[in-house]
Amino acid sequence: MSKIITIGEPMALFVAEQSGSLEEVNRFSRFVAGAEVNFSIGMSRLGHEVTYITQLGKDPFGKNIEKFLQQNGIDTTYVKYESKYVTGMQWKQKVEVGDPEVFSARKNSAASHMNIETINNVSWDGFDHIHLTGIPPALSEECRAAVYELLRVAREKGVQISFDPNLRPGLWPDQKEMVRIINDLACQADIVLPGITEGKLLTGCEDETEIAQFYHAAGVRTVVIKLGAKGAFTSSEGKQFYTEGFPVEKVVDTVGAGDGFAVGVVSALLEEQKIEDAVIRGTAIGALAVMSPGDNDGLPDRAELSSFMETRRINIK
C-alpha cells in the first residue's frame, strides 16, 4: 500500500441531535471534522499509510483529536501543540433535506498559525503521494507558505500530488485572491478534484469539459469533476467519460461526501487501477458518506466498500 502525507486543520465538531436552527438546538453529539481528516481516515480504512501534519491547541479538544487520529491508524508524528491558541470548532445543523448550516469558530486557531517551521523536520522517506486542499492556504499567509513549500518539495521529489479545491470563501479576504491562489496551487498538481460549482467559479467556464481543458492547459494530467448525485466527469490523458452516481437510500448529511470521493479516486489510482474504476470507487464512497451523520463515520473499510459496490451496479457512459 502507499504512504501518503497531508496537512490540514482538524476541528471538534458538534452535530445537532434534533432538527432546527443552531440557535434553537440544545443537544449535540461530538465528532471530529476537517476535509483532510476525512481523507486521512478514508485512506487509512482502506489500508494505506497516512501521515497528518497539523497544529492543535493545548486543550481538551486538541488532545481528543490526536487520540482520534491515532485510533484511526493515522500517523501523528507531525502533530504539534500550541499553548497560545485554541483548537478550531464547528457546529452543524441536523437537516432532513439539503445541506446543513455549519458554524465555525476557527479564526486565530492553533492550525492557522502553522508556518514553514511546522514542516521543517518532515522526512519524505517513503512517501509516494501528497493530498492537499484549498483550506490550509485560506487560514493565513504563514499557513499558505507552508503549503507552497510542501508542494515544491513534493514536485522536486517526484511525489504524486492530488488537490481538492474545497473552497471556503468565508476564510478569504476576497474572491479574486481565492481564485488566483487556488488555481495556482491546483495547476501544480497531477490530479485535480473540483466540484462542478467550484470549477465554474475558479475557471469562469460554463461546463465540465471546458473546466477540464482549463486545467489540462496548465499541465494537470487528470481532472475529475464532482457532479453531486449525478456522479462525475473525468478527463485524463485523452479519455473523457461520465460516471453515474450510486443510488442512495436516504441522504443524512452531505458534508464529507467530496472528501470520500477523493478517497475513492486517489486510493484506486495508487493501487494502479484504471481511471474508470477509480472514479466508480469514488462515487461509491461518496454515496456511503452521505448516509451517516458525522463527516467521516460513514467512510468504509474494504469489506464494507466491496459489499456496497456489489449490491449496487452503475454504468460508465
ChimeraX commands (.cxc) that place a marker at each C-alpha (Angstrom):
marker #1 position 0.00,0.00,0.00 radius 0.5
marker #1 position 1.00,3.63,-0.45 radius 0.5
marker #1 position 2.40,6.10,2.04 radius 0.5
marker #1 position 0.57,9.44,1.98 radius 0.5
marker #1 position 1.08,12.80,3.65 radius 0.5
marker #1 position -1.37,15.67,4.10 radius 0.5
marker #1 position -1.75,18.92,6.04 radius 0.5
marker #1 position -4.90,20.46,7.45 radius 0.5
marker #1 position -6.97,21.76,10.33 radius 0.5
marker #1 position -8.88,19.15,12.34 radius 0.5
marker #1 position -11.70,20.58,14.42 radius 0.5
marker #1 position -14.01,19.47,17.21 radius 0.5
marker #1 position -17.43,19.01,15.59 radius 0.5
marker #1 position -20.76,19.20,17.39 radius 0.5
marker #1 position -23.71,17.83,15.39 radius 0.5
marker #1 position -27.25,18.76,16.43 radius 0.5
marker #1 position -29.34,15.84,17.65 radius 0.5
marker #1 position -32.60,17.47,16.57 radius 0.5
marker #1 position -33.73,19.41,13.54 radius 0.5
marker #1 position -33.97,23.17,13.61 radius 0.5
marker #1 position -31.70,26.18,13.59 radius 0.5
marker #1 position -28.45,26.07,15.56 radius 0.5
marker #1 position -29.78,29.00,17.54 radius 0.5
marker #1 position -32.54,26.81,18.98 radius 0.5
marker #1 position -30.90,23.37,19.35 radius 0.5
marker #1 position -29.77,22.32,22.84 radius 0.5
marker #1 position -28.25,18.86,22.38 radius 0.5
marker #1 position -25.26,17.92,20.21 radius 0.5
marker #1 position -23.17,14.81,19.52 radius 0.5
marker #1 position -19.41,15.22,19.28 radius 0.5
marker #1 position -17.26,14.21,16.29 radius 0.5
marker #1 position -14.01,15.30,14.63 radius 0.5
marker #1 position -14.20,17.36,11.43 radius 0.5
marker #1 position -11.88,18.55,8.70 radius 0.5
marker #1 position -11.57,17.77,4.99 radius 0.5
marker #1 position -8.07,16.35,5.39 radius 0.5
marker #1 position -9.18,14.37,8.45 radius 0.5
marker #1 position -11.92,12.78,6.37 radius 0.5
marker #1 position -9.48,11.98,3.58 radius 0.5
marker #1 position -6.92,10.54,6.00 radius 0.5
marker #1 position -9.43,8.31,7.77 radius 0.5
marker #1 position -10.86,7.06,4.49 radius 0.5
marker #1 position -7.42,6.18,3.15 radius 0.5
marker #1 position -6.39,4.52,6.41 radius 0.5
marker #1 position -9.53,2.36,6.49 radius 0.5
marker #1 position -8.59,1.09,3.03 radius 0.5
marker #1 position -5.16,0.07,4.28 radius 0.5
marker #1 position -2.97,2.98,3.16 radius 0.5
marker #1 position -0.49,4.68,5.50 radius 0.5
marker #1 position -1.30,8.32,6.19 radius 0.5
marker #1 position 0.75,10.98,7.99 radius 0.5
marker #1 position -1.13,14.09,9.09 radius 0.5
marker #1 position 0.56,17.45,9.65 radius 0.5
marker #1 position -1.27,19.92,11.86 radius 0.5
marker #1 position -1.15,22.17,14.89 radius 0.5
marker #1 position -3.63,21.84,17.75 radius 0.5
marker #1 position -4.43,23.90,20.79 radius 0.5
marker #1 position -3.14,22.54,24.09 radius 0.5
marker #1 position -6.70,21.98,25.26 radius 0.5
marker #1 position -9.06,19.01,25.77 radius 0.5
marker #1 position -10.35,19.20,22.19 radius 0.5
marker #1 position -6.85,19.12,20.70 radius 0.5
marker #1 position -5.85,16.14,22.83 radius 0.5
marker #1 position -9.04,14.31,21.89 radius 0.5
marker #1 position -8.40,14.93,18.19 radius 0.5
marker #1 position -4.88,13.49,18.35 radius 0.5
marker #1 position -6.21,10.38,20.09 radius 0.5
marker #1 position -8.95,10.11,17.48 radius 0.5
marker #1 position -6.42,10.24,14.64 radius 0.5
marker #1 position -4.27,7.60,16.29 radius 0.5
marker #1 position -7.29,5.35,16.90 radius 0.5
marker #1 position -7.98,5.54,13.17 radius 0.5
marker #1 position -4.46,4.43,12.30 radius 0.5
marker #1 position -3.13,7.85,11.28 radius 0.5
marker #1 position 0.48,8.78,11.98 radius 0.5
marker #1 position 0.62,11.86,14.25 radius 0.5
marker #1 position 4.40,12.30,14.27 radius 0.5
marker #1 position 3.99,15.84,12.91 radius 0.5
marker #1 position 1.08,16.91,15.10 radius 0.5
marker #1 position 2.23,19.86,17.21 radius 0.5
marker #1 position 0.61,21.73,20.09 radius 0.5
marker #1 position 0.35,25.49,20.54 radius 0.5
marker #1 position -0.33,26.84,24.03 radius 0.5
marker #1 position -1.25,30.38,22.92 radius 0.5
marker #1 position -4.13,29.42,20.62 radius 0.5
marker #1 position -7.09,27.04,20.78 radius 0.5
marker #1 position -8.29,24.18,18.61 radius 0.5
marker #1 position -10.88,25.15,15.99 radius 0.5
marker #1 position -14.51,24.06,16.46 radius 0.5
marker #1 position -17.65,23.63,14.36 radius 0.5
marker #1 position -21.37,23.20,14.99 radius 0.5
marker #1 position -23.55,21.51,12.37 radius 0.5
marker #1 position -27.31,21.56,11.90 radius 0.5
marker #1 position -29.37,18.40,11.52 radius 0.5
marker #1 position -31.46,18.55,8.33 radius 0.5
marker #1 position -33.86,16.26,6.53 radius 0.5
marker #1 position -33.16,17.69,3.07 radius 0.5
marker #1 position -30.29,19.71,1.59 radius 0.5
marker #1 position -27.01,20.92,3.03 radius 0.5
marker #1 position -26.83,21.68,6.78 radius 0.5
marker #1 position -25.97,25.03,8.29 radius 0.5
marker #1 position -22.42,24.94,9.66 radius 0.5
marker #1 position -20.99,27.48,12.09 radius 0.5
marker #1 position -17.23,27.56,12.63 radius 0.5
marker #1 position -15.08,29.09,15.36 radius 0.5
marker #1 position -11.66,28.82,13.75 radius 0.5
marker #1 position -10.33,32.37,13.38 radius 0.5
marker #1 position -6.91,32.65,15.02 radius 0.5
marker #1 position -6.94,28.91,15.76 radius 0.5
marker #1 position -3.80,26.93,16.51 radius 0.5
marker #1 position -3.81,25.45,12.99 radius 0.5
marker #1 position -3.99,28.88,11.40 radius 0.5
marker #1 position -0.59,29.61,12.95 radius 0.5
marker #1 position 1.17,26.81,11.10 radius 0.5
marker #1 position 4.16,28.08,9.11 radius 0.5
marker #1 position 7.36,26.95,7.41 radius 0.5
marker #1 position 8.79,25.87,10.76 radius 0.5
marker #1 position 5.86,23.48,11.15 radius 0.5
marker #1 position 7.16,21.38,8.25 radius 0.5
marker #1 position 10.91,21.92,8.62 radius 0.5
marker #1 position 11.55,18.49,10.13 radius 0.5
marker #1 position 9.29,16.47,7.84 radius 0.5
marker #1 position 11.07,13.41,6.45 radius 0.5
marker #1 position 9.90,12.47,2.97 radius 0.5
marker #1 position 11.32,8.95,3.05 radius 0.5
marker #1 position 8.86,6.50,1.54 radius 0.5
marker #1 position 6.09,8.95,0.71 radius 0.5
marker #1 position 4.65,8.47,-2.77 radius 0.5
marker #1 position 1.62,10.78,-2.57 radius 0.5
marker #1 position 0.58,14.09,-1.01 radius 0.5
marker #1 position -3.03,15.24,-0.81 radius 0.5
marker #1 position -3.70,18.97,-0.47 radius 0.5
marker #1 position -6.85,21.05,-0.27 radius 0.5
marker #1 position -7.65,24.73,-0.57 radius 0.5
marker #1 position -8.44,25.07,3.14 radius 0.5
marker #1 position -4.99,25.47,4.78 radius 0.5
marker #1 position -3.93,28.17,2.27 radius 0.5
marker #1 position -7.02,30.14,3.33 radius 0.5
marker #1 position -6.23,30.08,7.05 radius 0.5
marker #1 position -3.31,32.55,6.99 radius 0.5
marker #1 position -0.43,33.72,4.84 radius 0.5
marker #1 position 2.00,31.74,7.01 radius 0.5
marker #1 position -0.03,28.58,6.63 radius 0.5
marker #1 position -0.21,29.20,2.88 radius 0.5
marker #1 position 3.58,29.45,2.71 radius 0.5
marker #1 position 3.86,26.05,4.37 radius 0.5
marker #1 position 1.52,24.53,1.77 radius 0.5
marker #1 position 3.52,26.05,-1.07 radius 0.5
marker #1 position 6.72,24.63,0.42 radius 0.5
marker #1 position 5.20,21.16,0.72 radius 0.5
marker #1 position 4.07,21.40,-2.89 radius 0.5
marker #1 position 7.53,22.50,-4.02 radius 0.5
marker #1 position 9.30,19.65,-2.26 radius 0.5
marker #1 position 6.75,17.11,-3.49 radius 0.5
marker #1 position 7.32,18.15,-7.09 radius 0.5
marker #1 position 11.08,18.16,-6.58 radius 0.5
marker #1 position 10.98,14.60,-5.22 radius 0.5
marker #1 position 8.54,13.32,-7.82 radius 0.5
marker #1 position 5.78,12.63,-5.28 radius 0.5
marker #1 position 2.33,12.43,-6.89 radius 0.5
marker #1 position 0.02,15.31,-5.89 radius 0.5
marker #1 position -3.77,15.40,-5.65 radius 0.5
marker #1 position -5.58,18.68,-5.00 radius 0.5
marker #1 position -9.18,19.25,-3.93 radius 0.5
marker #1 position -10.15,22.97,-4.01 radius 0.5
marker #1 position -12.57,22.59,-1.06 radius 0.5
marker #1 position -13.43,26.26,-1.38 radius 0.5
marker #1 position -14.18,28.18,1.81 radius 0.5
marker #1 position -14.96,31.74,0.57 radius 0.5
marker #1 position -15.58,32.97,4.11 radius 0.5
marker #1 position -11.93,32.36,5.01 radius 0.5
marker #1 position -10.58,34.56,2.19 radius 0.5
marker #1 position -10.37,38.37,2.13 radius 0.5
marker #1 position -11.91,38.43,-1.34 radius 0.5
marker #1 position -12.94,36.06,-4.11 radius 0.5
marker #1 position -10.34,37.30,-6.59 radius 0.5
marker #1 position -7.46,36.33,-4.31 radius 0.5
marker #1 position -9.08,32.98,-3.55 radius 0.5
marker #1 position -9.41,32.13,-7.24 radius 0.5
marker #1 position -5.85,33.20,-8.03 radius 0.5
marker #1 position -4.18,31.22,-5.26 radius 0.5
marker #1 position -6.35,28.11,-5.53 radius 0.5
marker #1 position -5.74,27.90,-9.27 radius 0.5
marker #1 position -2.03,28.46,-8.78 radius 0.5
marker #1 position -1.91,25.50,-6.40 radius 0.5
marker #1 position -4.23,23.31,-8.46 radius 0.5
marker #1 position -2.23,23.80,-11.63 radius 0.5
marker #1 position 0.84,22.29,-9.94 radius 0.5
marker #1 position -0.98,19.07,-9.09 radius 0.5
marker #1 position -1.24,15.80,-11.01 radius 0.5
marker #1 position -4.88,15.19,-10.06 radius 0.5
marker #1 position -7.43,17.97,-9.51 radius 0.5
marker #1 position -10.84,17.19,-7.97 radius 0.5
marker #1 position -13.21,20.21,-8.08 radius 0.5
marker #1 position -16.94,20.18,-7.66 radius 0.5
marker #1 position -18.83,21.49,-10.69 radius 0.5
marker #1 position -19.82,24.73,-8.91 radius 0.5
marker #1 position -16.24,25.22,-7.70 radius 0.5
marker #1 position -14.91,24.57,-11.18 radius 0.5
marker #1 position -17.18,27.18,-12.75 radius 0.5
marker #1 position -16.20,29.78,-10.16 radius 0.5
marker #1 position -12.47,29.06,-10.43 radius 0.5
marker #1 position -12.22,28.95,-14.22 radius 0.5
marker #1 position -15.10,31.06,-15.49 radius 0.5
marker #1 position -16.07,28.14,-17.73 radius 0.5
marker #1 position -19.64,27.06,-18.30 radius 0.5
marker #1 position -19.38,23.26,-18.35 radius 0.5
marker #1 position -17.25,20.37,-17.17 radius 0.5
marker #1 position -15.42,19.81,-20.46 radius 0.5
marker #1 position -14.22,23.42,-20.51 radius 0.5
marker #1 position -13.23,23.26,-16.85 radius 0.5
marker #1 position -11.14,20.17,-17.52 radius 0.5
marker #1 position -9.47,21.83,-20.50 radius 0.5
marker #1 position -8.58,24.85,-18.37 radius 0.5
marker #1 position -6.55,22.68,-16.01 radius 0.5
marker #1 position -5.11,20.48,-18.75 radius 0.5
marker #1 position -3.78,23.60,-20.47 radius 0.5
marker #1 position -1.84,24.38,-17.28 radius 0.5
marker #1 position -0.31,20.90,-17.20 radius 0.5
marker #1 position -2.69,18.95,-14.94 radius 0.5
marker #1 position -2.82,15.33,-16.05 radius 0.5
marker #1 position -6.13,14.18,-14.53 radius 0.5
marker #1 position -9.23,16.25,-13.78 radius 0.5
marker #1 position -12.21,14.63,-12.08 radius 0.5
marker #1 position -15.22,16.91,-11.60 radius 0.5
marker #1 position -17.82,16.01,-8.98 radius 0.5
marker #1 position -21.39,16.39,-10.22 radius 0.5
marker #1 position -23.20,15.63,-6.97 radius 0.5
marker #1 position -25.85,12.92,-7.15 radius 0.5
marker #1 position -25.32,12.71,-10.92 radius 0.5
marker #1 position -21.83,11.27,-10.45 radius 0.5
marker #1 position -18.68,12.66,-12.04 radius 0.5
marker #1 position -16.99,13.74,-15.26 radius 0.5
marker #1 position -13.40,12.66,-15.86 radius 0.5
marker #1 position -10.79,13.89,-18.30 radius 0.5
marker #1 position -7.43,12.12,-18.17 radius 0.5
marker #1 position -4.72,11.53,-20.77 radius 0.5
marker #1 position -7.04,11.74,-23.74 radius 0.5
marker #1 position -10.00,9.95,-22.12 radius 0.5
marker #1 position -13.23,11.72,-21.25 radius 0.5
marker #1 position -16.22,9.99,-19.69 radius 0.5
marker #1 position -19.13,10.32,-17.27 radius 0.5
marker #1 position -19.69,8.04,-14.29 radius 0.5
marker #1 position -23.14,7.74,-12.76 radius 0.5
marker #1 position -23.63,8.18,-9.04 radius 0.5
marker #1 position -24.58,5.27,-6.80 radius 0.5
marker #1 position -28.20,5.29,-5.64 radius 0.5
marker #1 position -28.64,6.40,-2.02 radius 0.5
marker #1 position -31.50,5.19,0.14 radius 0.5
marker #1 position -31.57,8.29,2.36 radius 0.5
marker #1 position -29.31,11.33,2.46 radius 0.5
marker #1 position -28.48,12.03,6.10 radius 0.5
marker #1 position -25.69,14.59,5.71 radius 0.5
marker #1 position -23.87,15.76,2.58 radius 0.5
marker #1 position -20.80,17.14,4.38 radius 0.5
marker #1 position -17.74,14.99,3.71 radius 0.5
marker #1 position -19.06,13.39,0.53 radius 0.5
marker #1 position -16.48,15.14,-1.63 radius 0.5
marker #1 position -13.69,14.00,0.67 radius 0.5
marker #1 position -14.98,10.44,0.43 radius 0.5
marker #1 position -14.99,10.78,-3.34 radius 0.5
marker #1 position -11.35,11.87,-3.25 radius 0.5
marker #1 position -10.51,8.84,-1.09 radius 0.5
marker #1 position -12.01,6.51,-3.67 radius 0.5
marker #1 position -10.29,8.05,-6.68 radius 0.5
marker #1 position -6.87,8.51,-5.10 radius 0.5
marker #1 position -6.75,5.13,-3.33 radius 0.5
marker #1 position -7.66,3.24,-6.51 radius 0.5
marker #1 position -5.12,5.12,-8.62 radius 0.5
marker #1 position -2.42,4.42,-6.04 radius 0.5
marker #1 position -3.38,0.75,-6.31 radius 0.5
marker #1 position -2.79,1.06,-10.07 radius 0.5
marker #1 position -6.42,0.59,-11.02 radius 0.5
marker #1 position -7.77,2.08,-14.23 radius 0.5
marker #1 position -9.09,5.61,-14.01 radius 0.5
marker #1 position -12.60,4.37,-14.86 radius 0.5
marker #1 position -12.59,2.01,-11.87 radius 0.5
marker #1 position -11.07,4.69,-9.64 radius 0.5
marker #1 position -13.95,7.06,-10.31 radius 0.5
marker #1 position -16.51,4.32,-9.69 radius 0.5
marker #1 position -14.91,3.74,-6.30 radius 0.5
marker #1 position -15.03,7.48,-5.67 radius 0.5
marker #1 position -18.75,7.70,-6.35 radius 0.5
marker #1 position -19.36,4.66,-4.13 radius 0.5
marker #1 position -17.56,6.11,-1.13 radius 0.5
marker #1 position -19.19,9.49,-1.71 radius 0.5
marker #1 position -22.58,7.78,-1.57 radius 0.5
marker #1 position -21.69,5.96,1.66 radius 0.5
marker #1 position -20.53,9.24,3.21 radius 0.5
marker #1 position -23.89,10.99,2.76 radius 0.5
marker #1 position -25.73,8.25,4.62 radius 0.5
marker #1 position -24.15,8.99,8.03 radius 0.5
marker #1 position -24.44,11.99,10.41 radius 0.5
marker #1 position -20.74,12.69,11.03 radius 0.5
marker #1 position -18.24,13.89,8.45 radius 0.5
marker #1 position -16.22,10.65,8.39 radius 0.5
marker #1 position -18.03,7.90,10.32 radius 0.5
marker #1 position -19.55,6.54,7.11 radius 0.5
marker #1 position -16.22,6.01,5.36 radius 0.5
marker #1 position -15.86,2.27,4.71 radius 0.5
marker #1 position -13.19,-0.35,5.19 radius 0.5
marker #1 position -12.53,-2.73,2.29 radius 0.5
marker #1 position -15.17,-5.27,3.24 radius 0.5
marker #1 position -17.86,-2.62,3.63 radius 0.5
marker #1 position -16.89,-0.99,0.34 radius 0.5
marker #1 position -16.93,-4.28,-1.57 radius 0.5
marker #1 position -20.32,-5.22,-0.15 radius 0.5
marker #1 position -21.81,-1.84,-1.07 radius 0.5
marker #1 position -20.41,-1.88,-4.60 radius 0.5
marker #1 position -21.51,-5.46,-5.25 radius 0.5
marker #1 position -25.11,-4.72,-4.40 radius 0.5
marker #1 position -25.36,-1.53,-6.45 radius 0.5
marker #1 position -24.37,-1.56,-10.10 radius 0.5
marker #1 position -23.67,1.54,-12.17 radius 0.5
marker #1 position -22.63,2.12,-15.74 radius 0.5
marker #1 position -19.96,4.29,-17.32 radius 0.5
marker #1 position -21.20,6.27,-20.27 radius 0.5
marker link #1:1,2 radius 0.2
marker link #1:2,3 radius 0.2
marker link #1:3,4 radius 0.2
marker link #1:4,5 radius 0.2
marker link #1:5,6 radius 0.2
marker link #1:6,7 radius 0.2
marker link #1:7,8 radius 0.2
marker link #1:8,9 radius 0.2
marker link #1:9,10 radius 0.2
marker link #1:10,11 radius 0.2
marker link #1:11,12 radius 0.2
marker link #1:12,13 radius 0.2
marker link #1:13,14 radius 0.2
marker link #1:14,15 radius 0.2
marker link #1:15,16 radius 0.2
marker link #1:16,17 radius 0.2
marker link #1:17,18 radius 0.2
marker link #1:18,19 radius 0.2
marker link #1:19,20 radius 0.2
marker link #1:20,21 radius 0.2
marker link #1:21,22 radius 0.2
marker link #1:22,23 radius 0.2
marker link #1:23,24 radius 0.2
marker link #1:24,25 radius 0.2
marker link #1:25,26 radius 0.2
marker link #1:26,27 radius 0.2
marker link #1:27,28 radius 0.2
marker link #1:28,29 radius 0.2
marker link #1:29,30 radius 0.2
marker link #1:30,31 radius 0.2
marker link #1:31,32 radius 0.2
marker link #1:32,33 radius 0.2
marker link #1:33,34 radius 0.2
marker link #1:34,35 radius 0.2
marker link #1:35,36 radius 0.2
marker link #1:36,37 radius 0.2
marker link #1:37,38 radius 0.2
marker link #1:38,39 radius 0.2
marker link #1:39,40 radius 0.2
marker link #1:40,41 radius 0.2
marker link #1:41,42 radius 0.2
marker link #1:42,43 radius 0.2
marker link #1:43,44 radius 0.2
marker link #1:44,45 radius 0.2
marker link #1:45,46 radius 0.2
marker link #1:46,47 radius 0.2
marker link #1:47,48 radius 0.2
marker link #1:48,49 radius 0.2
marker link #1:49,50 radius 0.2
marker link #1:50,51 radius 0.2
marker link #1:51,52 radius 0.2
marker link #1:52,53 radius 0.2
marker link #1:53,54 radius 0.2
marker link #1:54,55 radius 0.2
marker link #1:55,56 radius 0.2
marker link #1:56,57 radius 0.2
marker link #1:57,58 radius 0.2
marker link #1:58,59 radius 0.2
marker link #1:59,60 radius 0.2
marker link #1:60,61 radius 0.2
marker link #1:61,62 radius 0.2
marker link #1:62,63 radius 0.2
marker link #1:63,64 radius 0.2
marker link #1:64,65 radius 0.2
marker link #1:65,66 radius 0.2
marker link #1:66,67 radius 0.2
marker link #1:67,68 radius 0.2
marker link #1:68,69 radius 0.2
marker link #1:69,70 radius 0.2
marker link #1:70,71 radius 0.2
marker link #1:71,72 radius 0.2
marker link #1:72,73 radius 0.2
marker link #1:73,74 radius 0.2
marker link #1:74,75 radius 0.2
marker link #1:75,76 radius 0.2
marker link #1:76,77 radius 0.2
marker link #1:77,78 radius 0.2
marker link #1:78,79 radius 0.2
marker link #1:79,80 radius 0.2
marker link #1:80,81 radius 0.2
marker link #1:81,82 radius 0.2
marker link #1:82,83 radius 0.2
marker link #1:83,84 radius 0.2
marker link #1:84,85 radius 0.2
marker link #1:85,86 radius 0.2
marker link #1:86,87 radius 0.2
marker link #1:87,88 radius 0.2
marker link #1:88,89 radius 0.2
marker link #1:89,90 radius 0.2
marker link #1:90,91 radius 0.2
marker link #1:91,92 radius 0.2
marker link #1:92,93 radius 0.2
marker link #1:93,94 radius 0.2
marker link #1:94,95 radius 0.2
marker link #1:95,96 radius 0.2
marker link #1:96,97 radius 0.2
marker link #1:97,98 radius 0.2
marker link #1:98,99 radius 0.2
marker link #1:99,100 radius 0.2
marker link #1:100,101 radius 0.2
marker link #1:101,102 radius 0.2
marker link #1:102,103 radius 0.2
marker link #1:103,104 radius 0.2
marker link #1:104,105 radius 0.2
marker link #1:105,106 radius 0.2
marker link #1:106,107 radius 0.2
marker link #1:107,108 radius 0.2
marker link #1:108,109 radius 0.2
marker link #1:109,110 radius 0.2
marker link #1:110,111 radius 0.2
marker link #1:111,112 radius 0.2
marker link #1:112,113 radius 0.2
marker link #1:113,114 radius 0.2
marker link #1:114,115 radius 0.2
marker link #1:115,116 radius 0.2
marker link #1:116,117 radius 0.2
marker link #1:117,118 radius 0.2
marker link #1:118,119 radius 0.2
marker link #1:119,120 radius 0.2
marker link #1:120,121 radius 0.2
marker link #1:121,122 radius 0.2
marker link #1:122,123 radius 0.2
marker link #1:123,124 radius 0.2
marker link #1:124,125 radius 0.2
marker link #1:125,126 radius 0.2
marker link #1:126,127 radius 0.2
marker link #1:127,128 radius 0.2
marker link #1:128,129 radius 0.2
marker link #1:129,130 radius 0.2
marker link #1:130,131 radius 0.2
marker link #1:131,132 radius 0.2
marker link #1:132,133 radius 0.2
marker link #1:133,134 radius 0.2
marker link #1:134,135 radius 0.2
marker link #1:135,136 radius 0.2
marker link #1:136,137 radius 0.2
marker link #1:137,138 radius 0.2
marker link #1:138,139 radius 0.2
marker link #1:139,140 radius 0.2
marker link #1:140,141 radius 0.2
marker link #1:141,142 radius 0.2
marker link #1:142,143 radius 0.2
marker link #1:143,144 radius 0.2
marker link #1:144,145 radius 0.2
marker link #1:145,146 radius 0.2
marker link #1:146,147 radius 0.2
marker link #1:147,148 radius 0.2
marker link #1:148,149 radius 0.2
marker link #1:149,150 radius 0.2
marker link #1:150,151 radius 0.2
marker link #1:151,152 radius 0.2
marker link #1:152,153 radius 0.2
marker link #1:153,154 radius 0.2
marker link #1:154,155 radius 0.2
marker link #1:155,156 radius 0.2
marker link #1:156,157 radius 0.2
marker link #1:157,158 radius 0.2
marker link #1:158,159 radius 0.2
marker link #1:159,160 radius 0.2
marker link #1:160,161 radius 0.2
marker link #1:161,162 radius 0.2
marker link #1:162,163 radius 0.2
marker link #1:163,164 radius 0.2
marker link #1:164,165 radius 0.2
marker link #1:165,166 radius 0.2
marker link #1:166,167 radius 0.2
marker link #1:167,168 radius 0.2
marker link #1:168,169 radius 0.2
marker link #1:169,170 radius 0.2
marker link #1:170,171 radius 0.2
marker link #1:171,172 radius 0.2
marker link #1:172,173 radius 0.2
marker link #1:173,174 radius 0.2
marker link #1:174,175 radius 0.2
marker link #1:175,176 radius 0.2
marker link #1:176,177 radius 0.2
marker link #1:177,178 radius 0.2
marker link #1:178,179 radius 0.2
marker link #1:179,180 radius 0.2
marker link #1:180,181 radius 0.2
marker link #1:181,182 radius 0.2
marker link #1:182,183 radius 0.2
marker link #1:183,184 radius 0.2
marker link #1:184,185 radius 0.2
marker link #1:185,186 radius 0.2
marker link #1:186,187 radius 0.2
marker link #1:187,188 radius 0.2
marker link #1:188,189 radius 0.2
marker link #1:189,190 radius 0.2
marker link #1:190,191 radius 0.2
marker link #1:191,192 radius 0.2
marker link #1:192,193 radius 0.2
marker link #1:193,194 radius 0.2
marker link #1:194,195 radius 0.2
marker link #1:195,196 radius 0.2
marker link #1:196,197 radius 0.2
marker link #1:197,198 radius 0.2
marker link #1:198,199 radius 0.2
marker link #1:199,200 radius 0.2
marker link #1:200,201 radius 0.2
marker link #1:201,202 radius 0.2
marker link #1:202,203 radius 0.2
marker link #1:203,204 radius 0.2
marker link #1:204,205 radius 0.2
marker link #1:205,206 radius 0.2
marker link #1:206,207 radius 0.2
marker link #1:207,208 radius 0.2
marker link #1:208,209 radius 0.2
marker link #1:209,210 radius 0.2
marker link #1:210,211 radius 0.2
marker link #1:211,212 radius 0.2
marker link #1:212,213 radius 0.2
marker link #1:213,214 radius 0.2
marker link #1:214,215 radius 0.2
marker link #1:215,216 radius 0.2
marker link #1:216,217 radius 0.2
marker link #1:217,218 radius 0.2
marker link #1:218,219 radius 0.2
marker link #1:219,220 radius 0.2
marker link #1:220,221 radius 0.2
marker link #1:221,222 radius 0.2
marker link #1:222,223 radius 0.2
marker link #1:223,224 radius 0.2
marker link #1:224,225 radius 0.2
marker link #1:225,226 radius 0.2
marker link #1:226,227 radius 0.2
marker link #1:227,228 radius 0.2
marker link #1:228,229 radius 0.2
marker link #1:229,230 radius 0.2
marker link #1:230,231 radius 0.2
marker link #1:231,232 radius 0.2
marker link #1:232,233 radius 0.2
marker link #1:233,234 radius 0.2
marker link #1:234,235 radius 0.2
marker link #1:235,236 radius 0.2
marker link #1:236,237 radius 0.2
marker link #1:237,238 radius 0.2
marker link #1:238,239 radius 0.2
marker link #1:239,240 radius 0.2
marker link #1:240,241 radius 0.2
marker link #1:241,242 radius 0.2
marker link #1:242,243 radius 0.2
marker link #1:243,244 radius 0.2
marker link #1:244,245 radius 0.2
marker link #1:245,246 radius 0.2
marker link #1:246,247 radius 0.2
marker link #1:247,248 radius 0.2
marker link #1:248,249 radius 0.2
marker link #1:249,250 radius 0.2
marker link #1:250,251 radius 0.2
marker link #1:251,252 radius 0.2
marker link #1:252,253 radius 0.2
marker link #1:253,254 radius 0.2
marker link #1:254,255 radius 0.2
marker link #1:255,256 radius 0.2
marker link #1:256,257 radius 0.2
marker link #1:257,258 radius 0.2
marker link #1:258,259 radius 0.2
marker link #1:259,260 radius 0.2
marker link #1:260,261 radius 0.2
marker link #1:261,262 radius 0.2
marker link #1:262,263 radius 0.2
marker link #1:263,264 radius 0.2
marker link #1:264,265 radius 0.2
marker link #1:265,266 radius 0.2
marker link #1:266,267 radius 0.2
marker link #1:267,268 radius 0.2
marker link #1:268,269 radius 0.2
marker link #1:269,270 radius 0.2
marker link #1:270,271 radius 0.2
marker link #1:271,272 radius 0.2
marker link #1:272,273 radius 0.2
marker link #1:273,274 radius 0.2
marker link #1:274,275 radius 0.2
marker link #1:275,276 radius 0.2
marker link #1:276,277 radius 0.2
marker link #1:277,278 radius 0.2
marker link #1:278,279 radius 0.2
marker link #1:279,280 radius 0.2
marker link #1:280,281 radius 0.2
marker link #1:281,282 radius 0.2
marker link #1:282,283 radius 0.2
marker link #1:283,284 radius 0.2
marker link #1:284,285 radius 0.2
marker link #1:285,286 radius 0.2
marker link #1:286,287 radius 0.2
marker link #1:287,288 radius 0.2
marker link #1:288,289 radius 0.2
marker link #1:289,290 radius 0.2
marker link #1:290,291 radius 0.2
marker link #1:291,292 radius 0.2
marker link #1:292,293 radius 0.2
marker link #1:293,294 radius 0.2
marker link #1:294,295 radius 0.2
marker link #1:295,296 radius 0.2
marker link #1:296,297 radius 0.2
marker link #1:297,298 radius 0.2
marker link #1:298,299 radius 0.2
marker link #1:299,300 radius 0.2
marker link #1:300,301 radius 0.2
marker link #1:301,302 radius 0.2
marker link #1:302,303 radius 0.2
marker link #1:303,304 radius 0.2
marker link #1:304,305 radius 0.2
marker link #1:305,306 radius 0.2
marker link #1:306,307 radius 0.2
marker link #1:307,308 radius 0.2
marker link #1:308,309 radius 0.2
marker link #1:309,310 radius 0.2
marker link #1:310,311 radius 0.2
marker link #1:311,312 radius 0.2
marker link #1:312,313 radius 0.2
marker link #1:313,314 radius 0.2
marker link #1:314,315 radius 0.2
marker link #1:315,316 radius 0.2
marker link #1:316,317 radius 0.2
view
